[in-house]
Amino acid sequence: MSRQLARALPAAMPTLYRRVLRPALFARGRDPEVIHDEMLRLLGAAARSPALLRLIAATLGGGPDDPAAHRRVFGLDFPSPIGLAAGFDKNAVAVPALAALGFGFVEVGTVTRWPQEGSPRPRLFRLPADEALINRMGFNNQGAEAVAARLAHLPPLSVPLGISLGKSKSTPLDQAEADYLASLEALHPYGDYFAINVSSPNTPGLRTLQERDRLDALLAALITRLLALGAAEGRPTPRPLLVKVSPDLDDAGLADVVAVCLARGASGLIATNTTLARDGLTSAASEPGGLSGRPLHARAVAVVRHLRNLAGDALPIIGGGGIFTPDDAQRMLDAGATLLQVYTSFIYEGPDIARRLARGLVAR
Ligand SMILES: Cc1cc2nc3c(=O)[nH]c(=O)nc-3n(C[C@H](O)[C@H](O)[C@H](O)COP(=O)(O)O)c2cc1C
């Protein structure tokens, strides 16, 4: 049975998802976040069963099985350049299943020092005509201690694990450093890289941490601590630290981020987070929050290109924002990204998106 499924499903999946599964999942009247939580529960259950993980890898994931897809970046080996962006698995409940789906790396979080509920619901909205999402989740997560306890029980992973760190809503902005440091301490043993999220539009004031002086102080503190934690673990090099940027920064703001990252020795950049802009939408989009998906793509590519021009080869960039097709992925690579991340196309295109994108890139 499983062998027959493994043969038939990969070819049928895109149509099956678009024609049958997606309409059922997107049925009117159901809060998209409830569907998200149900899918995550299923993936979490699968993550605990080696047999199911093998079935998922055989039918939906499994990666492109091609050394051409392999990347070595930040001293880490990525079996494929297509990763899952932060925000999908905020509490790291389904990482092995996400790896089985063919993602070449998984970024969990954003995790904050303290557990928090996030914004009132509803807070996640689909714009199907634009293949976009608007979210104002507000870093709903179980907090660094709980996520660390879960990660401590994970079996070894086949792909690098990134951990996105954010500021707790209850922590005043001028105490942000201590908040990020506490999360870093708790999670340090488990992350292959750490991403500093200073670009979510849904935590008041968070984006001001991208300003030159604030970012400089934050990075200085975090990198000093990473060096100490790495040395204490006997690591030859500290864990990589990346900064995730907003697509709403202007050129001067992007230049400030690059200058600080270079001066402080950050390992790379993630571009971009969601946008507050509403350009190019056909749907009426009155909900506040961050917009992701197709309408973000052109701006995200432009930001990656600008960052690459500013940073040269000194800061590898993980590019993301509206990557739906191998053409989109290639466009982002051509703009200067070294690795890629997706979130919204996972929702619109289905569970085999990582494999399709990776194979599409290799086929080029
Ligand atoms: C529902 C939702 C929640 C998100 N939560 C986070 C988050 O917690 N941390 C973060 O860095 N980015 C978060 N993001 C942003 C994504 O990681 C990504 O940067 C953005 O959606 C652009 O990529 P996409 O167009 O492929 O979705 C979230 C996005 C969505 C749609």
The ligand as an ORCA input file, in Angstrom:
! r2SCAN-3c Opt
* xyz 0 1
  C       1.025     33.534     10.104
  C       2.446     34.023     10.030
  C       3.191     34.081     11.192
  C       4.518     34.529     11.132
  N       5.262     34.546     12.287
  C       6.558     34.902     12.222
  C       7.376     34.844     13.378
  O       6.942     34.446     14.453
  N       8.673     35.236     13.250
  C       9.211     35.657     12.074
  O      10.392     35.981     12.018
  N       8.452     35.701     10.949
  C       7.156     35.323     11.000
  N       6.412     35.360      9.863
  C       7.010     35.862      8.611
  C       7.546     34.732      7.754
  O       8.583     34.054      8.432
  C       8.089     35.274      6.429
  O       9.179     36.118      6.698
  C       7.051     36.076      5.640
  O       5.780     35.475      5.743
  C       7.417     36.218      4.170
  O       7.512     34.968      3.534
  P       6.300     34.311      2.692
  O       5.788     35.326      1.728
  O       6.906     33.093      2.042
  O       5.268     33.918      3.692
  C       5.085     34.912      9.891
  C       4.313     34.851      8.738
  C       3.011     34.401      8.778
  C       2.213     34.327      7.506
*
